[in-house]
């Protein structure tokens, strides 16, 4: 079964979809599923809420972060602390559902959502397990890798400097295309449809650059943390998840997968599905 829902975060109505197995126990474990940068709830990771997790006995909530998809909020303003607040509100909503065991809620995030998942769990011990796919630990390294040539590095640094100056003067930050902040190679752009956000405030780049996920991830322990990354990822380099893992505490596991790309959670690769299934059977079983 699935149900279109809304819930509140900082006074904003966020749009989501609640999924549950058709045949279910009285109280279900559940996952909050989070999209990546400027994405939406029907993006590549949706298959986990419509197929795998309900089949395995889990309820799921996938939702649009504020300013994304069908949710309220200023368009193109992505602030890590605000997305963490949205994730906490999603936990609140799941915990309120009569079908859900409020003491057994886990988080799954892809790309930007992976960072939000890990950092939310660092602040909120209601998250009992975390799956972080395609994230990063050091934002300066992550964005530096994306803007690595001298010309690209200067263009990005000038954009950041101009944005900081405008904000310091009490003005609005300039706008930028999503690919000027997080470039996506042409062959992978099919994963980003017209419902995704393409016009961003440069405040997004500033807030992302100033936020360092690896400073927070150790606080997830001793709860289990699965970090998974594509070996050939050219959107977020594998070093991003390696940095995150290097700063994580006990019960963190890192998997680097060949033969998949940055949007692996939208693929139907049985190796990825079986790996996640084995991990949750060990650390967050449905029974």
N, C-alpha and C positions, 0 to 999 in steps of 0.2 A: 504494500500500500504506500501511497505517497500523498502528501497534503501540502499545498502552498500556504505558507504562513508569513507573518511579520512579527518582529519583536523590537523592543526599544533598546537603543544604546545612546546614552547622553542626550536623550530627547529626540533622537532621529529614528525613524522607522526603517528597519533593515528587512530586506526581502530574503526569504529562505524557502527551502523545501525540506520537509521532514519525511523520512523514509523508515519503514519498519517491515520486517518479514510478515507475510500474510498469515503464517502460522507461527505463533510466538509464545514464549513463556510469559508469566505475569510481569516480570521486571527484566528489561533488557539492558545489557551493556550498550554503550553508544559511542559514536565518533562525531566530532565536529570536523568538517572537511572544508579547507580554506584554499581559495584560488590564489594565483600569483599576481604579479604587478599589473594593476589596472584591468584585471580580468573580470570574470563574473561566475556565478554559481553553476552555470551550464557548460563550463569549460572542460578541458581535457580530463581533469580528475573526477568528473561527475560519475564516471563508470564505477567507481568504488561505492558510491551511494545507491546506484540503481542496480548493480549486479552483485559484485563480490560480497560486500559486507552484509546486506540483508540475507543472502544465501547462506552465509556463515553464522547467522543468528544475532546480528547487531542492528540497532537502530542508527540512523545517520541524520545529520543536519548539514546541508551545504547551503551557503548564504553569500550574498553580495556584501562586501565591506562598504562602509559609508562612502558615498560619492561614486560607487561603481554599480553597474547593472541597473537593477530596479530599485536600489536603496536610495534613501534621502542623503543629502550632504553635498557639499561643494564638489563639483566635478574636477578631477585631476589634481586633488590635493591628498597625497598619500603620506601620512605621518605614522611612523612605527608605534608610538605610544597610543595613538587613536585606534589603530587596527588591533592592538593588544586589548584595548577596552572593548572593542567590538567582539573579540573572541571570548572575553569574560562574559559579556552579555549573552553570547550564544550558549555558553555553559549554563548560565542562569536559566535560559529558555529550556534547554534539554532537561535540566534537573527538575523543571516544573511539569514535565510530561508524565502522565500516569503510567505510560508504558515503560519508562526509563528508570533504571536503577541509578539514582543520583550519586551514589558512591562509586560508580564504575563508568566514568566518562573519560575518553581519550581524545587526542588531537591528531589530525593529519593535515599537513600543509605542503604545498608545492611552491618552489621558487621563493618569492617574497612571503608566501603563506607558510613556508617551512620555517623561516626566521620568526614569524609571528607565533607559530605553534610553540617553538622552543622557548621563546622569551615569555610567552604567556604562562607556560608551565613553571618557569623559573619564579614567577610571581604568585601563582595560584595553585595551591596543592590539591585542588579538586581535579586537576588533570592527572590521571593515573598512569598514562603512557603517552608517548609522543612518537610520531613518524614524520620525519623531516626530509623531504625529497628536493634536491637541487638547490639547497640554501647556501649560506656562507657565514663565516665568522668575522672577518675583518672587512668592513665596508670600503675602506680606502684601497685595499688590495683588490677587492671585487670590482669596483668602479675603475680603478687604475688599469686593470687587465682589459676592460672593455674599451678604454680610450688610451691605447698604448702607444700609438705613433706620436711623434712630436706635435704634428698638426692637430690630431684629435685631442691630445692632452691639453694643449693650449686653448682650444675651443671650449673644452669642458671646464677648465679652470676659469676662463673668462666668464662663462655663463654663471658659475658659482659665485664668483666675486661680484658680478653685477647684481645677482639676486640678493646676496647679503647686504650690499649697499642700499638697495631699494628697501628692503625690510627694515634696516637700521634707521632709515629716514622716515619710516612710518608709511611707506608706499607699498602697493601690491608688488609682489615679485613678478618678473616677466613670465611669459608662457613659453613652452618648448614642446616639440613633438616627442612622443614616447621613445622613438629610436635615437633621439639626441641624448636621452638619459640612459636607456638600456637598449643598445642596438640588438636587433634580431636578424640573423642571416636570412636572406631571401628564401631558401628552401624550407625554413621553419615557420614562415609567416602565416601559413595556412592554419596554424593553431591559434591565431589571433584574429577573431572575426569582427564583424562590424559592431557587435555589442560591447566590445572592449573599448577602453579609453585610449585615445590617441593624443589628446591635447592636455598637457599637464602644466601646473604651476612649477616654476623652478624651485619653489619651496620644497617640493617633493625630493628633488635631487639633494638639496641642502640637508634636509632632515634625515635622509637615508645615509648620506656621507657621514653625518655626525653621530649616527647610531652604530654601536659596535656589539653585535650579538654575542661574540665570544666572551664578552665581559659578564654575561648573564647566565650562560648555558650550564655552568657547574651547579647552579641551584636546582636544576631538574633532578639531580641525583638525590636519593637512591632509586627514584622511579625510572623505569626503562625508557631508553631513548634509542630509536632506530634512525640512523643517518644514512641515506642512500643517494647515490649520485651516478650520472652517466660518465663513463671514462672519457668519452670524446665530446663532452659538453663544451660548446663554444659560446653559450650565453652566460652561464655561471661556470667558471672553471672548476674542475674537481678539487683544486686547492681550497676552494671555498668551504666545502664540507670537511676537508681535512683539517682546516683551521678550527672549525666548530668542534670536531671530534677531539682535537688536541686539548681543548679547554674544558671538555665535558668531564663529568665525574664518573663514578661507578655505574655499571649497568648501561653504559652507552656502547653501541655497536655501529661500525662503519662498513658499508658495502659499496664498492665501486663496480659498476656493471658495464660490460662491453656490449656492443650491438644495439644500444638504445640511445635516445637523444634527450635533450633537456625536458621534453614533454613526455617522458616515459610512462607517466601514470595515466596518460590518455591512450596508450597503446594496449594491445591485447597480448603482450609477451608472457607466455606461461612461466618463464623463469622468474620474472618480477612478481607475478601473482603468487607463485609457490613460495618464493622467498618471504613475502609479506605474510602469507598464511602461516608458514612455519614459525615466524617471529611472534605473531600474535597468539598462536597456540601455546607458545612458551610463556610469554609475558603478560598477555591480556586475553585469556581464553574466554569464549562465549559461555561455556558451561561453568 
